[in-house]
Amino acid sequence: MTTADQYLAELGQQLRVDAVRATSTAGSGHATSSMSAADLMAVLLARHLRYDFDWPEHPGNDRLILSKGHASPLLYAAYRAAGAISDEELLTYRKLGSRLEGHPTPRLPWVDVATGSLGQGLPIGVGVALAGERLGEMKSRVWVMCGDSELTEGSIWEAFEHAGYERLASLTAILDINRLGQRGPTRHEWDLDAYAHRARAFGWHTVEVDGHDPAAIDAAYTEAEGVADRPTAILARTMKGRGVRAVQDLEGKHGKPVPDEAEAIEELGGLRELRVDVRRPPATTVPRPAGGLDIELPRYAVGDEVATRNAYGEALAALGAALPRVVALDGEVSDSTRSEFFAKRHPDRFFECYIAEQELVASAVGMAVRGWLPYASTFAAFLTRAHDFLRMATVSGADICLAGSHAGVAIGEDGPSQMGLEDLAMFRSLYESTVLYPCDANQAAQLVAEMAEESGLRYLRTSRGADPVIYDADERFPVGGSKLLRSSPDDRLTVVAAGVTVHEALRAADELAAEGVPVAVIDLYSVKPVDAAALREAAERTGCLLTVEDHRPAGGLGDAVLDAFRDGREVPRLVRLAVETLPGSATPEEQLRAAGIDSGAIATAARRYLAGYGA
């Protein structure tokens, strides 16, 4: 072994020792999963990674994503070796208030995305590589370290296919094939050919390597860097718990510290204080995606019938012209979501992810890592397939915008498989999310622009059918607001609606007014954050709120209204209409009627309430 290779071997041992120390001090954590990949990390850190730890936002930095996030002790040990964290901080692993959490999060500035929910790192890495290669940025590499257990996740193979199709040569997947999962052997154990065959089928270059031979690992990384027309998968045969007899390649040791810390450290050759001078990327003058917003949104005449999905597409195209950092992604339904308007106007910033909703959201998160503002769209119903990616995006603090079209029973004849009836609940449940639901085209256009000014995860729910424009094009719709559309001093209850049910509520209000029963109507277009002040005022003024939504009753508009009263305030009388049936195929009008959320149902519910309380 050469002196250089001996240094790499020693560095690998140091990373193992530090993983042992961190997990033993914490009394928990994945020591053995860290130890299997230590040599892979050592060679990457010392020989191939280009990264400025003093400038994590440097556009020329390579990106390192630890998809096997449970091996966080290895990542933190690498940060210590690079001088980014101290030994004292390393030993705060998993303690209250520490940045070194059980699975990595962007509380550490060198962690781009939260990982630990397996199967997400590689799909996100595809998005990072897409941005780097397709959007004119300085070329840098994307290294993603995966475990073999997560290679059974469908999202991993969505990523393999997408990266192979796009020929992302800057992307390298390092596959730590250590044979053992949480409860026993993995599906293919050490059959590297099985993994290589699959990767090559998706258009990847593959390299099989002994994951504990520094020279062979170095050669494999160099080979990957030289491949110019496709991504590379390095399949490394490793041993879980490498170097410590009490845990090496043994079942039942997953997710635990080693049995005897001192003995393990001695067996690994003792403590070391090696430091790695990680290569920095070259100085750059590459401009970052521009900010600022001066947009000419589409304008629609009051009374015209326009679908909010159309307004979404036209406003998104206008936003793309005003804000060059906006990119759009779609799941092969851009002619339905209307993101095709953006694609035609800005083809260089449009990304087709095909019918792979997990990869769609992951690519959006990856592009956000590089400073772009993604708008990703598909049917509202299909976004539920990517719920875990959305959940983890909020842990990452990712700035992404989602649009779900074809919401609710109002889509009509396509039937329940295409109807988004759970999406509001899903998005409302996400940490610090923003959820918007426009009822007309001018409102939808304004909200597309409003989303660009917000942070975190934002969701816009759009409708398939055309509804009358009720707002002037100059009307403004701040996030967290609402609009009072009908009001009189004699109102006897308040109907709270959003999206398609706003129009039904207005018809019901007109019908009731003709009977001498005035009711107020609130358009609660901001479902989260909700306009608590307006709802409290309406409840105090009219005594009853009647919510109506094209959504399941759990987690939707009705529950959002209740949030306005959760601080100890007295909850008003509340009548709730929502979709509680299992729809079939029918016209939109028939669907709304059958679900009990059309104007007739609203008027009937109002009459019953008023009759019951003697009003």
C-alpha positions as CSV (number, residue, x, y, z in Angstrom):
1,M,0.0,0.0,0.0
2,T,1.4,3.4,-1.0
3,T,1.8,6.2,1.6
4,A,-1.1,8.0,0.0
5,D,-3.3,4.9,0.2
6,Q,-2.2,4.4,3.8
7,Y,-3.3,7.9,4.7
8,L,-6.8,7.2,3.1
9,A,-7.0,3.9,5.1
10,E,-6.1,5.7,8.3
11,L,-8.7,8.4,7.5
12,G,-11.3,5.7,7.0
13,Q,-10.4,4.3,10.4
14,Q,-10.7,7.7,12.0
15,L,-14.2,8.1,10.6
16,R,-15.1,4.7,12.1
17,V,-13.7,5.6,15.5
18,D,-15.5,8.9,15.5
19,A,-18.8,7.2,14.5
20,V,-18.3,4.8,17.4
21,R,-17.5,7.6,19.8
22,A,-20.5,9.7,18.8
23,T,-23.0,6.9,19.0
24,S,-21.6,5.5,22.3
25,T,-21.7,8.9,23.9
26,A,-25.3,9.4,22.7
27,G,-26.3,5.9,23.7
28,S,-28.0,5.4,20.4
29,G,-27.4,5.8,16.6
30,H,-26.3,3.8,13.6
31,A,-22.6,3.0,14.2
32,T,-22.4,-0.1,12.0
33,S,-24.1,1.6,8.9
34,S,-21.5,4.4,9.3
35,M,-18.6,2.0,9.5
36,S,-19.4,0.2,6.3
37,A,-19.1,3.4,4.2
38,A,-16.2,5.0,6.0
39,D,-13.6,4.2,3.3
40,L,-16.0,5.4,0.6
41,M,-16.4,8.7,2.5
42,A,-12.7,9.1,3.3
43,V,-11.6,8.8,-0.3
44,L,-14.3,11.2,-1.5
45,L,-13.5,13.8,1.1
46,A,-9.7,13.7,0.7
47,R,-9.4,13.2,-3.1
48,H,-12.5,14.1,-5.0
49,L,-15.0,16.4,-3.3
50,R,-14.7,20.1,-4.1
51,Y,-16.3,22.2,-1.4
52,D,-15.7,25.4,0.4
53,F,-16.9,24.9,4.0
54,D,-16.6,28.6,4.6
55,W,-19.0,29.3,1.7
56,P,-21.7,26.6,1.6
57,E,-23.7,28.6,-1.0
58,H,-20.7,28.7,-3.5
59,P,-22.3,27.8,-6.9
60,G,-19.2,25.8,-7.8
61,N,-19.4,23.6,-4.7
62,D,-20.0,19.9,-5.3
63,R,-23.1,18.6,-3.6
64,L,-22.9,15.6,-1.2
65,I,-26.2,14.1,-0.3
66,L,-26.3,11.3,2.3
67,S,-29.3,9.4,1.2
68,K,-28.7,6.8,3.9
69,G,-29.3,9.5,6.4
70,H,-29.2,7.1,9.4
71,A,-25.4,7.0,8.8
72,S,-25.3,10.6,10.0
73,P,-22.4,9.8,12.4
74,L,-20.2,9.2,9.4
75,L,-21.2,12.5,7.9
76,Y,-20.5,14.4,11.1
77,A,-17.1,12.5,11.4
78,A,-16.3,13.7,7.9
79,Y,-17.2,17.3,8.9
80,R,-14.8,17.0,11.9
81,A,-12.1,15.7,9.7
82,A,-12.6,18.7,7.4
83,G,-12.4,21.1,10.3
84,A,-16.0,22.2,10.0
85,I,-17.1,21.1,13.4
86,S,-15.1,20.5,16.6
87,D,-14.5,17.3,18.5
88,E,-16.6,18.8,21.3
89,E,-19.5,19.3,18.9
90,L,-19.2,15.8,17.5
91,L,-19.9,14.4,21.0
92,T,-23.1,16.4,21.2
93,Y,-24.6,14.0,18.7
94,R,-28.4,13.4,19.3
95,K,-28.5,15.7,22.3
96,L,-31.1,18.3,22.9
97,G,-30.2,21.5,21.1
98,S,-27.4,20.0,19.0
99,R,-27.1,20.6,15.3
100,L,-26.0,17.0,15.0
101,E,-29.4,15.3,14.8
102,G,-30.1,11.6,14.5
103,H,-30.6,12.2,10.7
104,P,-29.0,15.2,9.0
105,T,-31.0,18.4,8.5
106,P,-30.1,21.8,7.1
107,R,-29.6,23.1,10.6
108,L,-26.0,22.4,9.5
109,P,-25.1,24.8,6.7
110,W,-23.4,22.0,4.7
111,V,-26.5,19.8,4.6
112,D,-28.6,20.8,1.6
113,V,-31.6,18.6,2.3
114,A,-32.9,16.5,5.2
115,T,-32.5,12.8,4.7
116,G,-33.4,9.7,6.7
117,S,-36.6,8.8,5.0
118,L,-35.0,6.3,2.7
119,G,-35.2,6.5,-1.0
120,Q,-35.1,10.3,-1.2
121,G,-31.5,11.4,-1.5
122,L,-31.0,10.1,-5.1
123,P,-34.2,11.6,-6.5
124,I,-33.3,14.9,-5.0
125,G,-29.8,14.6,-6.3
126,V,-31.3,14.2,-9.8
127,G,-32.9,17.6,-9.4
128,V,-29.7,19.2,-8.2
129,A,-27.9,17.8,-11.2
130,L,-30.6,18.8,-13.6
131,A,-30.3,22.4,-12.4
132,G,-26.5,22.3,-12.6
133,E,-26.4,20.9,-16.1
134,R,-29.5,22.4,-17.8
135,L,-29.6,25.9,-16.4
136,G,-26.2,27.2,-17.3
137,E,-24.6,27.1,-13.9
138,M,-21.0,26.4,-13.2
139,K,-20.4,22.7,-13.6
140,S,-20.0,20.8,-10.3
141,R,-20.5,17.2,-9.3
142,V,-23.4,15.7,-7.3
143,W,-22.4,12.8,-5.1
144,V,-25.2,10.8,-3.5
145,M,-24.3,8.0,-1.0
146,C,-27.1,5.4,-0.8
147,G,-27.5,2.3,1.3
148,D,-28.5,-1.0,-0.2
149,S,-31.8,-1.4,1.8
150,E,-33.2,1.7,0.2
151,L,-32.6,0.3,-3.3
152,T,-35.9,-1.5,-3.0
153,E,-37.7,1.9,-2.9
154,G,-39.6,2.7,-6.1
155,S,-38.5,6.3,-5.8
156,I,-34.9,5.2,-6.2
157,W,-35.7,3.7,-9.6
158,E,-37.7,6.7,-10.6
159,A,-34.5,8.6,-10.1
160,F,-32.4,6.0,-11.9
161,E,-34.6,6.2,-15.0
162,H,-34.9,10.0,-14.9
163,A,-31.2,10.6,-14.5
164,G,-30.4,8.0,-17.2
165,Y,-32.9,9.6,-19.6
166,E,-31.5,13.0,-19.0
167,R,-27.9,11.7,-19.2
168,L,-26.8,13.5,-16.1
169,A,-23.0,13.0,-16.3
170,S,-22.4,15.1,-13.2
171,L,-24.3,12.7,-11.0
172,T,-22.6,9.8,-9.2
173,A,-24.4,7.4,-6.9
174,I,-22.2,5.7,-4.4
175,L,-24.0,2.5,-3.4
176,D,-22.9,1.0,-0.1
177,I,-23.7,-2.6,-0.5
178,N,-23.1,-4.0,3.0
179,R,-25.5,-6.9,2.7
180,L,-27.5,-6.3,5.9
181,G,-30.6,-4.3,6.5
182,Q,-32.4,-3.5,9.7
183,R,-33.8,-6.9,10.5
184,G,-31.5,-9.2,8.4
185,P,-30.1,-9.6,4.9
186,T,-31.1,-7.3,2.1
187,R,-32.9,-8.7,-1.0
188,H,-29.7,-9.1,-3.1
189,E,-27.1,-9.2,-0.4
190,W,-23.7,-8.9,-2.0
191,D,-24.9,-9.7,-5.6
192,L,-23.4,-6.5,-7.1
193,D,-24.2,-7.8,-10.6
194,A,-27.9,-7.7,-9.7
195,Y,-27.7,-4.0,-8.9
196,A,-25.4,-3.2,-11.8
197,H,-27.7,-4.9,-14.3
198,R,-30.6,-2.8,-13.1
199,A,-28.6,0.4,-13.2
200,R,-27.2,-0.2,-16.7
201,A,-30.7,-0.9,-17.9
202,F,-31.6,2.7,-17.0
203,G,-28.6,4.0,-19.0
204,W,-26.1,4.4,-16.2
205,H,-22.4,3.6,-16.3
206,T,-21.5,1.2,-13.5
207,V,-18.3,0.4,-11.6
208,E,-18.0,-2.5,-9.2
209,V,-15.5,-2.1,-6.4
210,D,-14.2,-3.4,-3.1
211,G,-15.5,-0.7,-0.8
212,H,-12.7,-1.1,1.6
213,D,-9.8,-0.7,-0.9
214,P,-8.9,3.0,-1.0
215,A,-6.9,2.7,-4.2
216,A,-9.8,0.9,-6.0
217,I,-12.3,3.5,-4.6
218,D,-10.1,6.3,-5.8
219,A,-9.9,4.8,-9.3
220,A,-13.7,4.3,-9.4
221,Y,-14.3,8.0,-8.5
222,T,-11.8,9.1,-11.1
223,E,-13.5,6.9,-13.7
224,A,-16.9,8.4,-12.8
225,E,-15.5,11.9,-13.2
226,G,-14.3,11.0,-16.7
227,V,-17.7,9.7,-17.9
228,A,-19.2,12.5,-20.0
229,D,-22.4,11.1,-21.4
230,R,-24.3,9.4,-18.5
231,P,-24.5,9.2,-14.7
232,T,-22.4,6.7,-12.9
233,A,-23.3,4.2,-10.1
234,I,-20.4,2.9,-8.0
235,L,-21.4,-0.4,-6.5
236,A,-19.2,-0.9,-3.4
237,R,-19.1,-4.3,-1.6
238,T,-18.7,-3.4,2.1
239,M,-19.1,-5.0,5.5
240,K,-21.5,-3.5,8.0
241,G,-19.6,-2.7,11.2
242,R,-16.3,-3.1,9.4
243,G,-13.3,-3.4,11.7
244,V,-15.0,-4.4,15.0
245,R,-15.4,-8.1,15.5
246,A,-18.4,-7.7,17.9
247,V,-20.5,-6.2,15.1
248,Q,-18.9,-6.8,11.8
249,D,-21.3,-8.5,9.3
250,L,-23.5,-9.6,12.1
251,E,-27.3,-9.5,12.3
252,G,-29.0,-7.7,15.1
253,K,-26.5,-4.9,15.4
254,H,-28.3,-2.3,13.2
255,G,-29.1,1.1,14.8
256,K,-27.1,0.5,18.0
257,P,-23.8,1.6,19.4
258,V,-21.0,-1.0,19.6
259,P,-21.2,-3.1,22.8
260,D,-17.9,-1.9,24.2
261,E,-16.6,1.6,23.0
262,A,-13.1,1.3,24.4
263,E,-12.6,-2.1,23.0
264,A,-13.9,-1.1,19.6
265,I,-11.6,2.0,19.4
266,E,-8.6,-0.1,20.4
267,E,-9.5,-2.6,17.7
268,L,-9.7,0.2,15.1
269,G,-6.2,1.4,16.0
270,G,-7.1,4.1,18.5
271,L,-7.9,7.8,18.3
272,R,-6.6,9.9,15.4
273,E,-6.4,13.6,14.6
274,L,-6.1,13.6,10.9
275,R,-7.3,16.7,9.1
276,V,-8.4,17.0,5.5
277,D,-7.8,20.1,3.4
278,V,-10.9,19.6,1.2
279,R,-10.3,21.1,-2.3
280,R,-12.2,24.3,-2.9
281,P,-14.0,25.0,-6.2
282,P,-12.4,27.7,-8.4
283,A,-13.5,31.3,-8.0
284,T,-16.7,32.1,-9.8
285,T,-18.4,35.0,-11.5
286,V,-21.4,32.9,-12.6
287,P,-24.5,35.0,-11.8
288,R,-27.1,33.6,-9.5
289,P,-30.7,33.4,-10.5
290,A,-32.1,36.9,-10.4
291,G,-34.6,38.1,-7.9
292,G,-37.1,41.0,-7.9
293,L,-40.7,41.0,-9.2
294,D,-42.2,43.3,-11.8
295,I,-44.9,41.2,-13.5
296,E,-47.6,41.8,-16.0
297,L,-50.2,39.2,-15.0
298,P,-53.0,38.2,-17.3
299,R,-56.2,40.1,-16.9
300,Y,-59.7,38.7,-17.2
301,A,-63.0,40.5,-17.6
302,V,-65.6,40.1,-14.9
303,G,-68.3,37.7,-16.2
304,D,-66.0,35.8,-18.5
305,E,-65.9,32.1,-17.8
306,V,-62.3,30.9,-17.2
307,A,-60.9,27.9,-15.4
308,T,-58.4,28.7,-12.6
309,R,-56.0,26.1,-14.1
310,N,-55.8,28.2,-17.2
311,A,-55.1,31.3,-15.1
312,Y,-52.4,29.4,-13.3
313,G,-50.6,28.5,-16.6
314,E,-50.9,32.0,-18.0
315,A,-49.8,33.6,-14.8
316,L,-46.9,31.2,-14.4
317,A,-45.7,32.0,-17.9
318,A,-45.9,35.7,-17.1
319,L,-44.1,35.1,-13.8
320,G,-41.3,33.3,-15.6
321,A,-40.7,36.4,-17.8
322,A,-40.6,38.6,-14.8
323,L,-38.5,36.4,-12.5
324,P,-35.8,34.5,-14.3
325,R,-35.2,32.2,-11.3
326,V,-38.6,30.5,-11.8
327,V,-38.6,27.0,-13.2
328,A,-41.6,24.8,-13.9
329,L,-41.9,21.0,-13.7
330,D,-44.8,18.8,-14.6
331,G,-45.8,15.1,-14.4
332,E,-46.8,14.6,-18.0
333,V,-50.1,16.4,-17.6
334,S,-49.0,19.9,-18.6
335,D,-51.8,20.2,-21.2
336,S,-54.2,19.6,-18.3
337,T,-52.5,21.6,-15.5
338,R,-51.8,24.3,-18.1
339,S,-48.1,24.5,-17.2
340,E,-47.7,24.0,-21.0
341,F,-48.1,27.8,-21.3
342,F,-44.8,28.2,-19.4
343,A,-43.2,25.4,-21.4
344,K,-44.0,27.1,-24.7
345,R,-42.7,30.5,-23.5
346,H,-39.7,29.3,-21.5
347,P,-38.7,25.9,-22.8
348,D,-35.2,26.1,-21.3
349,R,-36.7,26.3,-17.8
350,F,-39.4,23.7,-18.2
351,F,-38.7,20.1,-17.0
352,E,-40.9,17.1,-17.9
353,C,-40.7,14.6,-15.1
354,Y,-43.3,12.2,-16.7
355,I,-45.6,10.2,-14.5
356,A,-43.3,9.9,-11.5
357,E,-44.7,12.2,-8.8
358,Q,-42.0,11.4,-6.2
359,E,-39.3,12.4,-8.7
360,L,-41.3,15.4,-9.6
361,V,-41.3,16.8,-6.1
362,A,-37.7,15.6,-5.5
363,S,-36.5,17.4,-8.6
364,A,-38.2,20.6,-7.4
365,V,-36.5,20.3,-4.0
366,G,-33.1,19.7,-5.8
367,M,-33.5,22.8,-8.0
368,A,-34.4,24.8,-4.9
369,V,-31.1,23.7,-3.4
370,R,-29.4,25.6,-6.2
371,G,-31.4,28.7,-5.7
372,W,-34.1,28.3,-8.3
373,L,-37.8,28.8,-7.5
374,P,-39.7,25.7,-8.8
375,Y,-43.4,25.5,-9.6
376,A,-44.3,21.8,-9.9
377,S,-47.8,20.7,-11.1
378,T,-49.9,17.7,-11.6
379,F,-53.4,16.5,-10.6
380,A,-54.2,17.2,-7.0
381,A,-55.0,13.6,-6.5
382,F,-51.6,12.4,-7.7
383,L,-49.6,14.6,-5.4
384,T,-50.8,12.4,-2.5
385,R,-48.3,9.8,-3.9
386,A,-45.5,12.2,-3.0
387,H,-46.6,13.0,0.5
388,D,-43.4,11.8,2.2
389,F,-41.3,13.9,-0.2
390,L,-43.5,16.9,0.7
391,R,-43.1,16.1,4.4
392,M,-39.4,15.9,4.1
393,A,-39.2,19.1,2.0
394,T,-40.6,21.0,4.9
395,V,-37.9,19.5,7.2
396,S,-35.4,20.7,4.6
397,G,-37.0,24.1,4.6
398,A,-37.2,23.9,0.8
399,D,-38.7,26.8,-1.1
400,I,-41.0,25.1,-3.6
401,C,-44.4,25.8,-5.0
402,L,-46.9,23.1,-5.9
403,A,-50.1,23.3,-8.0
404,G,-52.8,20.6,-7.9
405,S,-55.3,20.7,-10.7
406,H,-58.6,18.7,-11.2
407,A,-59.6,19.1,-7.6
408,G,-62.8,17.7,-6.1
409,V,-65.9,16.2,-7.5
410,A,-66.4,19.2,-9.8
411,I,-64.0,17.6,-12.3
412,G,-67.1,15.5,-13.4
413,E,-67.1,12.4,-15.5
414,D,-63.5,11.1,-14.9
415,G,-64.6,9.7,-11.6
416,P,-63.0,9.3,-8.1
417,S,-59.6,8.1,-9.2
418,Q,-58.9,11.5,-10.7
419,M,-60.5,13.6,-7.9
420,G,-58.3,15.4,-5.4
421,L,-60.4,15.1,-2.3
422,E,-57.7,14.8,0.4
423,D,-55.1,17.3,-0.8
424,L,-56.1,20.2,1.4
425,A,-55.8,18.0,4.5
426,M,-52.4,16.7,3.3
427,F,-50.9,20.2,2.6
428,R,-52.5,21.8,5.7
429,S,-50.8,19.2,7.9
430,L,-47.3,20.0,6.6
431,Y,-45.1,22.2,8.7
432,E,-45.4,25.9,8.0
433,S,-47.1,25.3,4.7
434,T,-49.1,27.8,2.7
435,V,-52.4,26.5,1.1
436,L,-54.4,28.6,-1.4
437,Y,-57.6,27.9,-3.2
438,P,-58.8,30.5,-5.8
439,C,-62.3,30.7,-7.1
440,D,-61.8,32.8,-10.2
441,A,-59.1,33.5,-12.8
442,N,-58.0,36.9,-11.6
443,Q,-57.6,35.6,-8.1
444,A,-55.7,32.6,-9.3
445,A,-53.3,34.8,-11.3
446,Q,-52.7,37.0,-8.4
447,L,-52.0,34.1,-6.0
448,V,-49.5,32.6,-8.4
449,A,-47.5,35.8,-8.0
450,E,-48.1,35.9,-4.2
451,M,-46.6,32.4,-3.9
452,A,-43.3,33.7,-5.3
453,E,-43.1,36.2,-2.4
454,E,-43.7,33.5,0.3
455,S,-41.2,31.0,1.7
456,G,-41.3,27.3,2.4
457,L,-43.8,25.0,0.8
458,R,-46.7,26.6,-1.0
459,Y,-49.7,24.9,-2.6
460,L,-52.3,26.2,-5.0
461,R,-55.4,24.2,-5.7
462,T,-56.9,24.8,-9.1
463,S,-60.1,23.6,-10.8
464,R,-60.8,22.0,-14.1
465,G,-64.0,23.7,-15.1
466,A,-64.6,27.3,-16.2
467,D,-66.3,29.5,-13.7
468,P,-67.4,33.2,-14.0
469,V,-64.8,35.8,-13.1
470,I,-66.1,37.7,-10.1
471,Y,-63.1,39.9,-9.1
472,D,-61.7,42.8,-11.0
473,A,-58.2,42.2,-12.3
474,D,-56.8,44.9,-10.0
475,E,-58.1,43.2,-6.8
476,R,-55.4,42.0,-4.4
477,F,-55.4,38.8,-2.5
478,P,-52.8,38.7,0.3
479,V,-51.8,35.4,1.8
480,G,-53.7,34.9,5.0
481,G,-56.7,37.0,3.8
482,S,-60.3,36.4,2.7
483,K,-63.0,38.3,0.9
484,L,-66.5,39.2,2.2
485,L,-68.6,38.8,-0.9
486,R,-72.1,39.2,0.6
487,S,-73.0,41.1,3.7
488,S,-75.9,43.1,5.3
489,P,-76.7,44.2,8.8
490,D,-79.4,41.5,8.9
491,D,-77.3,38.5,8.0
492,R,-78.5,35.4,9.8
493,L,-75.5,33.2,9.2
494,T,-72.2,33.2,7.2
495,V,-71.4,30.8,4.4
496,V,-67.7,30.1,4.2
497,A,-66.5,28.7,0.9
498,A,-63.4,28.4,-1.4
499,G,-62.8,27.6,-5.0
500,V,-65.8,26.1,-6.9
501,T,-68.1,26.3,-3.8
502,V,-67.8,30.1,-3.7
503,H,-70.0,30.2,-6.8
504,E,-72.4,27.8,-5.3
505,A,-72.5,29.8,-2.1
506,L,-73.3,33.0,-4.1
507,R,-76.1,31.3,-5.9
508,A,-77.5,30.0,-2.6
509,A,-77.2,33.5,-1.0
510,D,-79.2,34.9,-3.9
511,E,-81.8,32.2,-3.6
512,L,-82.1,32.8,0.2
513,A,-82.2,36.6,-0.2
514,A,-85.2,36.2,-2.6
515,E,-86.9,34.4,0.3
516,G,-86.1,37.3,2.7
517,V,-83.3,35.4,4.4
518,P,-80.0,37.4,4.1
519,V,-76.8,35.5,4.6
520,A,-73.2,36.6,4.4
521,V,-70.6,34.8,2.1
522,I,-66.9,34.7,2.7
523,D,-64.4,33.5,0.1
524,L,-61.7,31.9,2.3
525,Y,-59.1,31.6,-0.5
526,S,-56.3,31.4,2.0
527,V,-56.9,28.0,3.6
528,K,-53.6,28.2,5.5
529,P,-52.9,30.6,7.1
530,V,-56.5,31.2,7.7
531,D,-58.1,34.7,8.2
532,A,-58.9,34.2,11.8
533,A,-60.0,37.8,12.4
534,A,-62.5,37.8,9.6
535,L,-64.0,34.4,10.8
536,R,-64.3,35.5,14.4
537,E,-66.0,38.7,13.3
538,A,-68.4,36.8,11.1
539,A,-69.2,34.3,13.9
540,E,-69.8,37.1,16.4
541,R,-72.0,39.1,13.9
542,T,-74.1,36.2,12.6
543,G,-73.8,33.5,15.2
544,C,-73.2,30.6,12.8
545,L,-70.7,29.7,10.2
546,L,-71.7,27.2,7.4
547,T,-68.7,25.8,5.6
548,V,-69.0,24.2,2.2
549,E,-66.1,22.5,0.5
550,D,-65.3,20.2,-2.5
551,H,-63.1,18.0,-0.3
552,R,-63.4,15.3,2.3
553,P,-64.6,16.7,5.7
554,A,-61.4,15.7,7.5
555,G,-58.6,18.3,7.4
556,G,-60.2,20.6,4.8
557,L,-61.9,23.9,4.8
558,G,-64.1,23.2,7.8
559,D,-61.2,22.2,10.0
560,A,-59.3,25.3,8.8
561,V,-62.2,27.5,10.0
562,L,-62.0,25.7,13.4
563,D,-58.4,26.7,13.6
564,A,-59.5,30.3,14.0
565,F,-61.0,29.4,17.4
566,R,-58.4,27.1,18.8
567,D,-56.8,29.7,21.2
568,G,-59.5,29.2,23.8
569,R,-62.1,31.3,22.1
570,E,-65.6,30.0,22.1
571,V,-66.4,28.0,19.0
572,P,-69.4,29.3,17.2
573,R,-72.3,27.2,15.9
574,L,-70.9,25.4,12.9
575,V,-72.6,23.6,10.0
576,R,-70.3,21.7,7.7
577,L,-70.9,20.5,4.2
578,A,-68.3,18.4,2.5
579,V,-67.9,15.3,0.2
580,E,-68.8,12.3,2.3
581,T,-70.0,10.1,-0.5
582,L,-68.0,7.9,-2.9
583,P,-68.5,9.6,-6.3
584,G,-68.9,7.9,-9.6
585,S,-69.0,9.4,-13.1
586,A,-71.4,12.2,-13.7
587,T,-71.4,15.8,-15.0
588,P,-69.9,18.4,-12.7
589,E,-73.3,19.8,-11.8
590,E,-74.6,16.3,-11.0
591,Q,-71.5,15.6,-8.9
592,L,-71.9,18.7,-6.8
593,R,-75.6,17.9,-6.2
594,A,-74.9,14.3,-5.3
595,A,-72.2,15.3,-2.9
596,G,-74.5,17.7,-1.2
597,I,-72.4,20.8,-1.8
598,D,-74.2,22.7,-4.5
599,S,-76.3,25.8,-4.1
600,G,-79.4,23.9,-3.4
601,A,-77.7,21.9,-0.6
602,I,-76.3,25.1,0.9
603,A,-79.7,26.8,0.9
604,T,-81.4,23.8,2.4
605,A,-78.7,23.5,5.2
606,A,-79.2,27.2,6.0
607,R,-82.9,26.9,6.2
608,R,-82.7,23.8,8.4
609,Y,-80.3,25.5,10.8
610,L,-82.4,28.7,11.0
611,A,-85.5,26.6,11.5
612,G,-83.9,24.6,14.2
613,Y,-82.8,27.6,16.2
614,G,-86.0,29.5,15.7
615,A,-84.3,32.3,13.8
